[in-house]
Amino acid sequence: MIEVKVPELAESVTEGTVAEWLKQPGDYVEKGDDIVELETDKVNVEISAEESGVLKETLAEPGDTVKVGDTIAKIDANGEAGETAETTEAPAAEETKEEPKQETKQAEPAEEETNGGQPSRPIASPAARKLAREKGIDLNEISARDPLGRIRQEDILEHEQKQNAPKAQPKEEKKEAPKDDPAKPVERIRMSRRRQTIAKRLVEAQQTAAMLTTFNEVDMTNLMDLRKRRKDKFLDDNGVKLGFMSFFTKAVIGALKKYPYVNAEIQGDEIVLKKFYDVGVAVSTEDGLVVPVVRDADRLDFAGIEKEIGNLAEKAHAKKLGLNDLQGGTFTITNGGVFGSLWSTPILNSPQVGILGMHSIQWRPVALDKDNFENRPMMYIALSYDHRIIDGKDAVGFLVKVKELIEDPESLLLEG
């Protein structure tokens, strides 16, 4: 019988939740077939069969938490499709039932002898009887380890030890959850492992970092004009649309190079300044927010960034992100504007110390000078940062640099 165990999932990931069994007991599986999907704190992982055979039984139900190394299923390499542990073990179970019956019949005469239909005293050695009298123990209360039921001294000592052992404290009764009022119907939904992890990490970020947020606004006129002029040719040349994210990613990298402490993290009593630019891009999915990482974004051109963001978003929605797609980012960009957000204070993605929030573009009257106004497409941007290592001056300077680069988008080609 081949045991299916939970494999090493990733660094710092030691357990997962059974999301769905892709194969059922009795199914024949080929080597390499996915048989179960686990939900971890970060991604869903599919476990495949290492050998061909029949899936005999599953040892965990959907929703159960399993740890690395746990056996969660068994495969019979010589089984036939349709066989399960219940069908193959039924005869053995009957035999097991018969065996205790025989043992009981054999043990009964030794445990209790009858005299005119009345039970006689337990069988015990003279030394055991003497010890029981000295300790005031009733031999009828003792369970003998001897197969024939004879009580020995060690049985009495064991019984005494159990009697003198401290009794376990009664468990506190669980407080019952408040009962729902039938007149006010509600629906209770269990949080997924990923949602629980998101909640936990967001709370940790607020509790451990000295988080502040600074704001600015960007005039999107020049960028939108450039995009309008270039989008068709860009699509023809690269096979991908020219969006705003590539411009903001390039602008963020330019600002990070000028303000390196925003591209850092705290490890113990050290500040780790990172000389590479792995930019996380927040993606909203049905299961919650995930932040896949665009690796070495500073080495990619606009088309490369747009393609990578598109690929990662597609994998996120299809639940195909790997752990490598999510780990190791140095800075994060989140765009609440796609949902209509005008203003927000994004929460840090620990252990990063900075996150940029983009928002909706709205036409607003902008003063060109003291006498003239003009309607312009404006976007509020926000930088949340860890004040433990980033001073307010640098945070404001970082955001101003992003604003300058976005408002002069041609400069991004030179800065990049």
C-alpha positions in Angstrom: 0.0 0.0 0.0 1.4 3.4 -1.0 0.9 6.3 1.4 0.2 9.7 0.0 1.9 12.3 2.3 1.7 16.0 2.4 5.0 17.2 0.8 7.2 20.1 1.7 5.1 23.0 0.5 7.5 26.0 0.8 9.7 27.8 3.2 7.7 28.8 6.3 4.6 26.9 5.1 4.1 23.9 7.4 0.4 23.1 6.9 -2.6 23.5 4.6 -6.3 22.8 4.4 -7.8 20.1 2.2 -9.8 22.1 -0.4 -11.0 19.4 -2.7 -10.4 15.7 -3.5 -9.9 15.5 -7.2 -10.1 11.7 -7.1 -12.4 9.5 -5.0 -11.8 6.1 -3.3 -12.1 3.4 -5.9 -10.8 5.6 -8.7 -7.8 4.4 -10.7 -5.0 7.0 -10.8 -2.0 7.2 -13.1 1.4 8.3 -11.8 1.4 12.1 -11.9 -2.4 12.5 -11.7 -3.5 15.2 -9.3 -5.6 13.6 -6.5 -6.1 16.4 -4.0 -5.9 20.2 -3.8 -4.6 21.9 -0.7 -5.1 25.5 0.3 -2.2 27.1 2.0 -1.7 30.5 3.4 -0.5 31.8 0.0 -1.5 29.6 -2.9 -3.4 26.4 -3.7 -1.2 23.3 -4.2 -2.2 20.1 -6.0 -0.7 16.9 -4.8 -0.2 14.2 -7.4 0.2 10.4 -7.3 3.7 9.2 -7.2 2.7 5.7 -8.4 -0.2 4.3 -10.5 -2.9 2.3 -8.7 -6.3 2.5 -7.1 -7.1 5.2 -4.5 -8.1 3.0 -1.6 -9.1 5.6 1.0 -8.8 9.2 1.9 -7.8 10.1 5.5 -8.8 13.7 5.6 -12.0 15.5 4.7 -12.4 18.9 2.9 -11.8 21.6 5.4 -9.4 19.5 7.6 -6.0 21.0 8.4 -3.1 18.7 7.5 0.6 19.2 8.2 3.7 18.4 6.1 4.4 14.7 6.4 0.9 13.6 7.3 -0.5 10.6 5.4 -3.8 11.8 3.8 -4.5 8.9 1.4 -3.5 5.4 0.4 -3.0 3.9 -3.1 -3.0 0.2 -3.9 -0.7 -0.4 -6.8 -2.3 -3.9 -7.3 -5.9 -2.9 -6.8 -8.7 -2.9 -9.2 -10.9 0.1 -10.0 -13.9 0.2 -7.7 -12.2 -1.3 -4.7 -12.0 0.8 -1.6 -10.7 0.1 1.9 -14.2 -0.7 3.1 -14.8 -3.4 0.5 -11.4 -5.1 0.9 -11.2 -4.9 4.7 -14.7 -6.2 5.4 -13.7 -9.9 5.6 -10.8 -9.1 7.8 -13.1 -7.1 10.1 -15.4 -10.2 10.5 -12.4 -12.3 11.4 -11.4 -9.8 14.0 -14.8 -9.9 15.5 -14.6 -13.7 15.8 -11.2 -13.6 17.5 -12.3 -11.4 20.5 -15.3 -13.8 20.9 -13.0 -16.8 21.3 -10.7 -14.9 23.6 -13.6 -13.9 25.8 -14.9 -17.4 26.1 -11.4 -18.6 27.1 -10.9 -15.9 29.6 -14.3 -16.1 31.3 -13.6 -19.3 33.4 -10.3 -17.8 34.7 -11.8 -14.5 35.6 -14.7 -15.9 37.5 -15.4 -19.3 38.9 -18.9 -20.3 39.9 -20.1 -22.1 43.0 -23.7 -23.0 42.9 -24.3 -20.2 40.4 -22.6 -17.6 42.7 -19.4 -15.8 41.6 -16.3 -16.8 43.6 -13.6 -14.5 44.7 -11.0 -13.3 42.1 -8.0 -15.4 41.4 -4.9 -13.9 43.0 -1.5 -15.0 44.4 -1.1 -15.1 48.2 1.4 -12.2 48.0 -1.1 -10.1 46.0 -3.9 -10.8 48.5 -1.7 -9.8 51.4 -0.6 -6.6 49.6 -4.2 -5.7 48.7 -5.3 -6.2 52.4 -2.4 -3.9 53.6 -3.4 -1.2 51.2 -7.2 -1.6 51.7 -7.8 -2.4 48.0 -10.8 -4.5 46.8 -9.5 -7.2 44.4 -12.8 -7.0 42.5 -11.8 -3.5 41.3 -8.5 -4.6 39.8 -8.0 -5.4 36.1 -5.5 -8.2 35.7 -2.9 -8.2 32.9 -2.6 -11.9 33.0 -4.4 -13.6 30.0 -6.0 -16.0 32.5 -7.2 -13.3 34.9 -4.7 -13.9 37.7 -4.0 -10.9 39.8 -0.4 -10.2 40.7 1.3 -7.7 42.9 2.2 -5.4 40.0 -1.5 -5.1 39.1 -2.3 -3.9 42.6 0.6 -1.3 42.6 -0.6 -0.1 39.2 -4.1 0.3 40.4 -2.9 2.2 43.5 -0.9 4.5 41.3 -3.9 5.3 39.1 -6.0 6.0 42.2 -3.4 8.4 43.6 -2.7 10.2 40.3 -4.0 13.8 40.2 -7.4 14.0 38.6 -7.6 16.0 35.4 -9.2 19.3 35.8 -12.7 19.4 34.2 -12.6 21.2 30.9 -14.2 24.5 30.9 -17.5 24.4 29.1 -17.4 26.0 25.8 -19.5 29.1 25.6 -22.2 28.7 23.2 -22.3 31.0 20.2 -25.2 33.5 20.4 -28.2 32.1 18.8 -29.5 33.8 15.7 -32.8 35.5 15.8 -35.1 33.7 13.3 -36.7 37.1 12.6 -33.4 38.5 11.5 -31.9 35.8 9.2 -28.1 35.7 8.7 -25.7 33.6 6.7 -22.5 32.2 8.4 -19.6 31.6 6.0 -16.4 30.0 7.2 -13.3 32.1 6.3 -11.0 30.4 3.9 -7.4 29.8 5.0 -6.2 32.5 2.6 -8.7 35.0 4.0 -7.7 34.2 7.5 -4.0 34.7 6.6 -4.8 38.0 4.8 -6.6 39.2 7.9 -3.8 38.1 10.2 -1.1 39.7 8.2 -2.9 43.0 7.8 -3.4 43.3 11.5 0.3 42.4 12.1 1.4 45.1 9.7 -0.6 47.7 11.6 0.6 46.4 15.0 4.3 46.1 14.2 5.0 49.0 11.8 4.8 52.7 12.6 2.7 53.2 9.5 1.9 56.6 8.1 0.4 57.7 4.8 1.2 60.8 2.7 -0.8 62.0 -0.3 -0.4 63.9 -3.5 -2.3 64.3 -6.8 -1.1 63.7 -10.3 -2.2 65.5 -13.5 -2.7 62.6 -15.9 -3.1 64.9 -19.0 0.3 64.2 -20.6 0.3 60.5 -19.9 -3.2 60.0 -21.3 -2.4 62.0 -24.4 0.8 59.9 -24.9 -1.1 56.7 -24.4 -3.8 57.7 -26.8 -1.2 58.4 -29.5 0.8 55.3 -29.0 -1.6 52.6 -27.9 -2.5 51.2 -31.3 1.1 50.9 -32.5 2.1 49.6 -29.1 -0.5 46.8 -29.4 0.5 46.0 -33.0 4.2 45.8 -32.1 4.0 44.0 -28.8 0.7 42.1 -28.8 -0.3 43.6 -25.4 -2.2 46.8 -24.5 -0.4 49.8 -23.1 -1.9 50.5 -19.7 -1.2 52.8 -16.8 0.6 50.2 -14.7 3.8 50.1 -16.8 4.1 53.9 -16.4 3.6 53.8 -12.6 5.9 50.8 -12.2 8.7 52.7 -14.1 7.9 55.9 -12.1 8.1 53.9 -8.8 11.5 52.4 -9.8 12.8 55.9 -10.6 11.7 57.1 -7.2 13.1 54.0 -5.4 16.5 54.6 -6.9 16.4 58.2 -5.5 15.0 57.1 -2.1 16.5 53.7 -1.4 15.2 53.4 2.1 11.7 52.9 0.6 13.1 49.8 -1.1 14.2 48.2 2.2 13.1 46.1 5.1 13.9 45.8 8.8 15.6 42.6 10.0 16.2 42.6 13.8 18.3 45.7 14.4 19.5 46.0 10.8 18.1 47.9 7.8 18.4 45.8 4.6 18.7 48.1 1.6 17.8 46.1 -1.5 19.6 46.9 -4.8 17.1 45.1 -6.9 13.5 46.0 -7.8 10.9 43.2 -7.5 7.7 45.1 -7.6 4.5 43.5 -6.3 1.2 44.3 -8.1 -1.9 43.7 -6.0 -4.6 41.6 -7.8 -8.1 41.1 -6.5 -9.5 37.6 -6.8 -12.6 35.7 -5.6 -10.5 34.4 -2.7 -9.1 37.7 -1.7 -6.2 40.0 -2.5 -2.9 38.5 -3.7 0.3 40.3 -4.6 2.3 38.5 -7.4 5.7 40.0 -8.1 7.2 41.4 -11.3 10.8 40.2 -11.0 13.6 42.6 -11.9 11.1 45.2 -13.1 13.9 47.7 -13.7 15.3 45.5 -16.5 12.0 45.2 -18.4 10.7 47.6 -21.0 7.1 48.8 -21.0 5.9 45.9 -23.0 7.7 43.4 -20.8 6.1 44.9 -17.7 2.6 44.9 -19.2 3.0 41.3 -20.4 4.2 40.1 -17.0 1.4 41.9 -15.1 -1.1 40.4 -17.5 0.3 36.9 -17.1 0.4 37.1 -13.3 -3.2 38.5 -13.1 -4.4 35.6 -15.4 -2.7 33.0 -13.2 -4.1 34.7 -10.1 -7.7 34.4 -11.3 -7.1 30.8 -12.5 -5.6 30.0 -9.0 -2.4 28.9 -10.7 0.0 31.2 -8.9 3.1 29.4 -7.5 4.8 30.4 -4.2 7.7 31.8 -6.2 5.2 34.2 -7.9 4.3 35.7 -4.5 7.5 35.8 -2.5 10.3 38.3 -2.2 8.8 41.6 -3.4 10.5 44.8 -2.4 7.7 47.3 -3.0 4.0 47.0 -3.8 1.6 49.0 -6.0 -2.1 48.7 -5.5 -4.8 50.2 -7.8 -8.0 50.8 -6.0 -9.1 53.1 -8.8 -10.3 50.1 -10.9 -13.1 49.7 -8.3 -13.9 53.4 -8.2 -11.8 54.4 -5.1 -11.0 58.1 -5.0 -8.9 58.1 -1.8 -7.5 55.4 0.5 -4.7 54.6 2.9 -3.2 51.2 1.7 -1.8 48.9 4.3 1.9 47.8 4.1 2.7 44.3 2.7 5.1 43.2 5.4 8.1 43.0 5.6 8.1 45.8 2.9 8.2 49.3 4.2 6.4 51.1 1.4 3.2 50.7 -0.8 1.8 53.0 -3.4 -1.9 53.4 -3.8 -3.4 54.5 -7.2 -7.0 55.8 -7.4 -9.7 56.8 -9.8 -9.0 59.5 -12.5 -11.5 62.3 -12.2 -11.9 65.5 -14.2 -11.5 68.5 -11.9 -10.9 72.2 -12.4 -7.2 73.0 -11.9 -5.7 76.5 -11.5 -3.1 77.1 -14.2 -2.3 80.5 -12.7 -4.0 83.0 -10.5 -6.4 83.9 -13.3 -7.0 80.8 -15.4 -8.6 77.4 -14.7 -8.8 74.3 -16.8 -10.5 70.9 -16.4 -7.8 68.2 -16.0 -7.8 64.4 -15.5 -6.5 64.1 -11.9 -5.6 61.2 -9.8 -4.9 61.1 -6.0 -1.9 58.9 -5.1 -0.9 57.7 -1.6 2.2 56.3 -0.1 1.9 54.3 3.1 5.3 53.8 4.7 7.1 52.6 7.8 8.1 55.6 9.8 10.7 53.5 11.7 13.1 53.8 8.9 11.6 56.3 6.4 11.4 59.9 7.5 8.5 62.1 6.4 10.8 64.2 4.2 11.9 61.1 2.2 8.3 59.8 2.0 7.0 63.1 0.6 10.0 63.4 -1.7 9.3 59.9 -3.1 5.7 60.7 -3.9 6.7 64.0 -5.5 9.2 62.1 -7.7 6.5 59.7 -8.8 4.2 62.7 -9.6 7.0 64.4 -11.6 7.7 61.3 -13.7 4.0 60.6 -14.4 3.3 64.2 -15.4 6.3 64.1 -17.8 6.0 60.5 -19.2 8.6 60.9 -21.9 11.2 61.3 -19.1 10.4 57.7 -18.0 12.2 56.5 -21.1 15.3 58.4 -20.0 15.0 57.6 -16.3 14.4 53.9 -17.1 
